[in-house]
Amino acid sequence: MLYVSTRGNCPPRRFSDILLEGLAPDGGLYVPEEIPKIRLEELKALPYPELAFKVLSAFMDDVPGLDDIVARTYRADIFGSPEITPLKTLEPGFHLLGLSNGPTLAFKDLALQLLGNLFEEVLGERGQTLNILGATSGDTGSAAEYAMRGKRGIRVFMLSPHQRMSPFQRAQMYSLQDPNIHNLAVRGVFDDCQDLVKEVNADAAFKARNRIGAVNSINWARVAAQVVYYFKGYFASGAKEVAFAVPSGNFGNIYAGYVARSMGLPIRRLILAANENDVLDEFFRTGRYRVRRKVLETTSPSMDISKASNFERYIFDLVGRDGARVKELWRRLEQDGEFDLSHSAYFRTVAGTGFVSGHSTHADRIATIKSIYSKYQTIIDPHTADGVKVGLEHREPLVPLICLETALPVKFAQTIRQALGREPERPSEFADLERRPQRFKVMPKDAGALKRYIEAAR
């Protein structure tokens, strides 16, 4: 399998090379030269580790011992049960896919536990080290840090928006005392953190000198790992065709569903749910992609994003894999804050890719959490509530709806208390989490200051 850049100006690379690189040198994101097709009948009865190996080996064919890496990653003692991602049926044709049973109680664990083991294996073989630079709106940071803590030859520098995550999310990250973990709270929003990551990656000399890598979903390994649970959810439903409802901020989770559909999985609809920061919903409704001047602070904070990184991968396909066209669109985005495909032939093909969309507000989240608990005695977190609300709006008769559960409710206890008047269940290992000592550094939105910190931390 070879990978190319969405900006079209890099030679094809093997997976092991792009695994350690993050962004392509031309500023684009790596994608497979061609999406592989999979024979569904060969996968149907496989347990999760074997299913994961079958799917991932199509993308990672140059990783020796991949079967062992996958088996070490997807274990019942790490993810709570042999199912790894259990499907809960709320009523016939309406399901929740449980993705939040890993170490940090969020769906990001499914990809980042794998990524940590891949990094350690490839770096060990090459005798190399890696400085991971990432940005988080809430869950990626803790999942990455729990996956990378104590790993040989790896240091993590994680940027998060200062005071814009839930207390539980902050404590999960900032309470880690491992010397290879560095938490940097940026005075700004998630988009500012993501911009800093891209700016540092654009400095080729600094990136090479400091061996900068990525754990955000700009790293293709993250996307590939997330593709697996779409197959698992589909097979567990027993249906011939399904729809998936996905809360979306940075577009990585639902983009993995798009990849699964491109591989041959019978997905009728990919239902994108945005919160009040409805940039992606606006595009799928109108063809206009417009970055907001101000990112709203909401009660589904992991989706408080205005610049969705993985959207570039989708647009690359939408414009016929024309890297020059993608480069021009993103130049326009940086210059004008938007681009508009509403009158182009490209936008007329969106329906054929399976996407529909909608958005949800705080009032919708509260109402949905109340409704799901009342009807099914199940508590869902506010991001999952966004997905459920929009998913039900687009539900079709006779097409099972699978809503992706993206985090456990305890991570957003304040919203659960407002909706239900009760505390969400808290796993015993996190009983005193917010009271633990926290270690982090507040930093301005300044790429120079970030570079100096990374170099001084050697």
C-alpha positions in Angstrom: 0.0 0.0 0.0 1.3 3.4 -1.0 0.2 6.8 0.3 -0.1 10.1 -1.4 -0.7 13.7 -0.2 -4.0 15.5 -0.6 -2.0 18.5 -1.9 -0.5 16.3 -4.7 3.1 17.4 -4.3 4.9 14.5 -2.6 6.2 11.1 -3.8 4.2 8.0 -2.7 5.3 6.6 0.7 4.9 3.3 2.5 2.8 3.1 5.7 5.7 2.8 8.1 7.2 6.1 6.8 3.9 8.1 7.1 3.2 6.6 10.5 6.1 8.6 12.0 5.7 11.7 9.8 2.2 13.1 10.5 1.6 15.9 7.9 3.1 15.5 4.4 5.9 17.9 3.6 3.6 19.8 1.2 1.2 20.5 4.1 -1.3 17.9 2.9 -2.6 14.8 4.6 -1.7 11.3 3.6 -4.3 9.1 2.0 -4.0 5.6 0.4 -3.2 5.8 -3.3 -6.3 3.5 -3.7 -8.9 2.4 -1.1 -8.8 -1.4 -0.8 -11.9 -3.5 -1.3 -12.8 -6.2 1.3 -14.8 -9.4 0.9 -17.4 -9.1 3.7 -18.1 -12.9 3.9 -14.5 -13.4 5.1 -14.9 -11.1 8.0 -18.4 -11.8 9.4 -17.7 -14.2 12.2 -14.3 -12.9 13.3 -13.7 -11.7 16.9 -12.6 -8.1 17.2 -8.8 -8.6 17.2 -8.9 -10.8 14.1 -11.4 -8.5 12.3 -9.0 -5.6 13.1 -6.0 -7.4 11.7 -7.9 -8.2 8.5 -8.9 -4.6 8.0 -5.6 -3.0 9.1 -3.4 -5.3 7.1 -4.9 -3.8 4.0 -3.5 -0.4 5.0 -0.3 -1.5 7.0 1.2 -4.2 4.8 4.8 -3.3 5.7 4.5 -3.6 9.4 6.1 -6.9 10.6 4.3 -8.6 13.4 1.1 -6.6 12.9 -1.0 -9.6 14.0 0.8 -9.6 17.4 0.5 -5.8 17.8 -3.2 -5.9 17.1 -3.7 -8.9 19.5 -1.8 -7.0 22.3 -3.9 -3.9 21.7 -7.5 -5.2 21.6 -7.7 -7.2 24.8 -10.7 -7.7 27.2 -8.6 -6.5 30.2 -8.0 -3.2 28.4 -11.5 -2.6 26.8 -13.7 -4.3 29.4 -15.0 -7.3 27.4 -14.0 -9.6 24.5 -16.4 -7.7 22.3 -14.3 -4.5 22.6 -17.1 -2.4 21.0 -20.4 -4.0 22.2 -23.6 -3.1 20.4 -26.5 -2.2 22.7 -30.0 -2.5 21.2 -32.3 0.2 22.6 -35.2 -1.0 20.5 -35.4 -3.0 17.2 -33.5 -1.1 14.6 -32.0 1.5 17.0 -28.6 0.7 18.6 -25.7 2.3 20.4 -22.2 1.1 19.5 -20.1 1.2 22.7 -16.8 2.8 21.9 -15.9 4.2 25.3 -14.7 1.3 27.4 -11.0 1.8 27.1 -8.6 3.4 29.7 -9.8 7.0 29.2 -13.5 6.3 28.7 -13.6 7.7 25.1 -13.6 6.3 21.6 -10.2 7.7 21.0 -8.7 4.8 23.0 -9.5 2.4 20.2 -7.1 4.1 17.8 -4.5 5.5 20.2 -3.8 2.3 22.1 -3.0 0.8 18.7 -0.9 3.8 17.7 1.2 3.6 20.9 2.1 0.0 20.2 2.8 0.7 16.5 5.1 3.6 17.4 7.0 1.6 19.9 7.5 -1.3 17.5 8.6 0.7 14.5 10.9 3.1 16.5 12.5 0.1 18.3 13.2 -1.6 15.0 14.8 1.6 13.6 16.6 2.6 16.8 14.9 6.0 16.6 13.0 8.4 19.0 10.0 10.5 18.4 8.5 13.8 19.8 4.8 13.6 19.4 3.1 17.0 19.0 -0.7 16.9 19.2 -3.8 19.1 19.9 -6.9 18.1 21.7 -10.4 19.5 22.3 -10.8 17.1 25.2 -10.5 13.3 24.5 -7.6 12.8 22.1 -5.1 14.3 24.6 -5.8 11.9 27.5 -6.2 8.9 25.2 -2.8 9.7 23.5 -1.1 10.3 26.8 -2.4 7.1 28.4 -1.3 5.1 25.3 2.2 6.7 25.2 3.1 7.0 28.9 6.3 5.2 29.6 6.8 4.1 26.0 10.5 3.9 25.1 11.9 6.7 22.9 8.6 8.7 22.9 7.8 12.1 24.3 4.4 13.7 24.1 3.7 17.4 23.8 -0.1 17.9 24.0 -1.7 21.3 23.3 -5.2 21.9 24.8 -7.4 25.1 25.0 -6.9 26.6 28.4 -9.9 26.2 30.6 -12.2 25.0 27.8 -12.4 21.3 28.6 -14.5 19.6 31.3 -12.9 19.3 34.8 -12.8 15.5 34.3 -11.0 15.9 30.9 -8.5 18.3 32.3 -7.7 16.2 35.3 -7.3 13.0 33.2 -4.5 14.8 31.3 -2.9 17.1 33.8 -2.7 14.6 36.6 -0.3 12.4 34.7 3.2 12.7 36.3 5.1 10.6 33.7 8.3 12.5 32.7 7.7 11.8 28.9 4.3 13.6 29.1 4.1 17.4 28.6 0.7 19.2 28.9 0.6 22.7 27.4 -2.6 24.8 27.9 -2.8 27.3 25.1 -4.6 30.6 25.7 -7.2 30.2 22.9 -9.5 27.6 21.4 -8.9 24.2 19.9 -8.5 25.7 16.4 -5.5 27.7 17.8 -3.9 24.6 19.1 -4.4 22.8 15.8 -3.0 25.8 13.9 0.2 25.7 16.1 0.6 22.0 15.4 0.4 22.7 11.6 2.7 25.7 11.9 5.4 23.7 13.6 5.0 20.8 11.1 5.5 23.3 8.3 9.0 24.2 9.6 10.7 21.3 7.8 14.1 21.9 9.4 12.7 22.0 12.9 10.5 19.0 12.3 13.5 16.9 11.1 15.9 18.1 13.8 13.4 17.3 16.5 11.8 14.3 15.0 8.2 15.6 15.3 5.4 13.1 14.8 1.6 13.2 15.2 -1.2 11.4 17.1 -4.1 13.6 15.9 -6.3 12.1 13.3 -4.1 13.8 10.7 -2.1 10.5 11.3 -3.6 7.9 8.9 -3.1 5.1 11.5 -5.8 6.8 13.6 -8.3 6.7 10.7 -7.5 3.1 9.8 -8.0 1.9 13.4 -11.4 3.7 13.5 -12.6 2.0 10.3 -12.6 -1.4 12.1 -15.5 -0.6 14.5 -17.8 0.3 11.6 -17.4 -3.3 10.3 -17.9 -4.6 13.9 -21.1 -2.5 14.3 -22.5 -3.6 11.0 -21.9 -7.3 11.6 -23.3 -7.1 15.2 -26.5 -5.6 13.9 -27.3 -8.6 11.6 -28.7 -6.3 9.0 -28.1 -6.1 5.3 -27.7 -2.3 5.3 -27.3 0.2 8.1 -27.0 3.9 8.8 -24.5 5.4 11.3 -25.0 8.6 13.3 -21.7 10.2 14.3 -21.1 13.3 16.4 -18.4 15.2 14.5 -16.0 18.0 15.2 -12.7 17.3 13.4 -14.3 14.9 10.9 -12.0 12.0 11.7 -14.6 9.6 13.2 -17.2 9.9 10.5 -14.5 10.0 7.8 -13.5 6.5 9.0 -17.0 5.5 8.2 -16.7 7.0 4.7 -13.6 4.9 4.2 -15.4 1.7 5.4 -18.2 2.5 3.0 -15.6 3.0 0.2 -14.2 -0.5 1.1 -17.6 -2.1 0.4 -19.4 -1.9 3.8 -23.2 -1.5 3.1 -23.7 1.8 4.8 -26.8 3.6 3.4 -26.2 6.8 5.3 -23.5 8.5 7.3 -25.4 11.0 9.5 -23.1 13.8 10.6 -24.2 15.5 13.8 -22.7 18.9 14.6 -23.2 21.0 17.7 -23.6 24.8 17.7 -20.3 25.1 15.8 -22.1 23.8 12.7 -19.4 24.4 10.0 -19.7 20.8 8.6 -23.5 20.7 8.7 -23.5 24.0 6.7 -21.3 22.4 4.1 -23.3 19.2 3.6 -26.5 21.3 3.4 -25.3 24.1 1.2 -21.9 23.4 -0.3 -20.3 26.3 1.5 -17.4 25.6 3.9 -17.1 28.7 6.2 -14.8 28.9 9.2 -16.4 30.7 12.1 -14.7 33.8 13.4 -15.5 32.7 16.9 -15.7 29.1 18.1 -18.6 28.8 20.6 -18.1 27.2 23.9 -20.7 24.4 24.3 -21.6 21.5 26.5 -20.3 19.1 23.9 -16.8 20.6 24.1 -14.9 18.0 22.1 -16.8 19.2 19.1 -16.0 22.9 19.6 -14.0 23.0 16.4 -14.3 25.3 13.3 -11.5 23.9 11.2 -12.0 20.2 10.6 -8.6 18.7 9.7 -9.9 15.4 8.1 -12.3 17.3 5.9 -9.4 17.8 3.5 -9.2 14.1 2.9 -12.9 14.0 1.9 -12.6 17.0 -0.3 -9.6 15.4 -2.1 -11.9 12.6 -3.2 -14.8 14.9 -3.9 -12.7 16.9 -6.4 -11.5 13.8 -8.2 -8.2 13.5 -6.2 -6.9 16.7 -7.8 -4.2 17.8 -5.4 -3.7 21.2 -7.1 -7.4 21.9 -6.7 -7.3 21.0 -2.9 -4.3 23.2 -2.5 -6.2 26.1 -4.1 -9.3 25.5 -2.0 -7.2 25.6 1.2 -5.3 28.6 0.1 -8.7 30.3 -0.3 -9.8 29.0 3.1 -6.7 30.6 4.8 -7.2 33.8 2.9 -10.9 34.3 2.9 -12.1 32.0 5.7 -14.3 30.0 3.3 -14.7 28.3 0.0 -18.0 27.6 -1.8 -18.7 24.5 -3.9 -22.5 25.0 -4.0 -22.6 25.7 -7.8 -19.9 23.2 -8.8 -20.3 19.8 -10.3 -18.4 18.5 -7.2 -21.2 19.3 -4.8 -23.7 17.5 -6.8 -21.8 14.2 -6.1 -22.0 14.6 -2.3 -25.3 12.7 -2.0 -23.6 9.7 -3.6 -21.0 9.6 -0.8 -23.7 8.8 1.7 -23.6 12.0 3.8 -26.5 13.8 5.4 -26.2 16.2 8.4 -27.8 18.2 11.1 -27.0 20.0 14.3 -27.9 20.0 17.9 -28.0 22.7 20.7 -27.6 22.5 24.5 -31.4 22.3 24.9 -31.5 19.4 22.4 -28.7 17.6 24.3 -30.6 18.0 27.6 -33.8 16.8 26.1 -32.2 13.8 24.3 -30.3 12.7 27.5 -33.6 12.8 29.4 -35.5 11.0 26.6 -33.0 8.2 26.2 -32.8 7.6 30.0 -36.6 7.7 30.4 -37.3 5.3 27.5 -34.3 2.9 27.8 -32.8 3.5 31.3 -29.5 4.3 29.5 -27.4 7.4 30.2 -25.5 8.9 27.3 -23.0 11.7 27.3 -23.7 15.1 25.6 -21.7 14.3 22.4 -23.5 11.0 21.9 -26.7 12.9 22.5 -25.9 15.2 19.6 -25.5 12.1 17.4 -28.7 10.5 18.7 -30.8 13.6 18.1 -29.6 14.1 14.5 -29.6 10.4 13.8 -33.3 10.1 14.8 -34.1 13.0 12.6 -32.7 11.2 9.6 -33.8 7.7 10.6 -35.4 5.7 7.7 -37.9 2.9 8.0 -36.4 -0.6 7.8 -32.8 0.8 7.9 -31.2 0.1 11.3 -29.7 3.1 12.9 -26.4 2.7 14.8 -25.4 5.7 16.9 -21.7 5.9 17.9 -21.2 6.3 21.7 -18.2 8.6 21.9 -17.6 8.9 25.6 -18.9 7.8 29.0 -21.2 10.2 30.8 -18.9 10.7 33.8 -16.6 12.8 31.6 -19.4 15.5 31.5 -21.0 15.1 34.8 -22.3 18.7 35.0 -24.5 18.3 32.0 -25.7 14.9 33.2 -26.7 16.5 36.5 -28.6 19.2 34.7 -30.4 16.7 32.6 -31.2 14.0 35.1 -30.5 15.5 38.5 -28.1 12.7 39.4 -24.5 11.8 39.2 -23.3 9.6 36.3 -21.6 6.3 37.4 -17.9 6.8 38.0 -15.4 3.9 37.6 -13.5 3.3 40.8 -10.1 4.0 39.3 -11.2 7.6 38.7 -12.8 8.1 42.2 -10.4 10.9 43.2 -9.3 12.1 39.8 -10.0 15.9 40.1 -8.3 16.0 43.5 -5.0 14.6 42.2 -2.0 17.0 41.7 -2.0 18.5 38.2 1.0 19.3 36.1 0.7 21.6 33.1 2.1 24.8 31.6 0.0 27.7 30.3 1.3 29.0 26.9 0.4 31.8 24.5 -0.6 31.1 20.9 3.0 31.4 19.7 4.8 28.8 17.5 8.1 30.3 18.5 7.4 29.7 22.2 6.2 26.2 21.5 9.4 25.4 19.6 11.6 26.7 22.3 9.7 24.6 24.9 10.1 21.4 22.8 13.9 22.0 22.3 14.4 22.9 26.0 12.7 19.7 27.1 15.3 17.4 25.6 
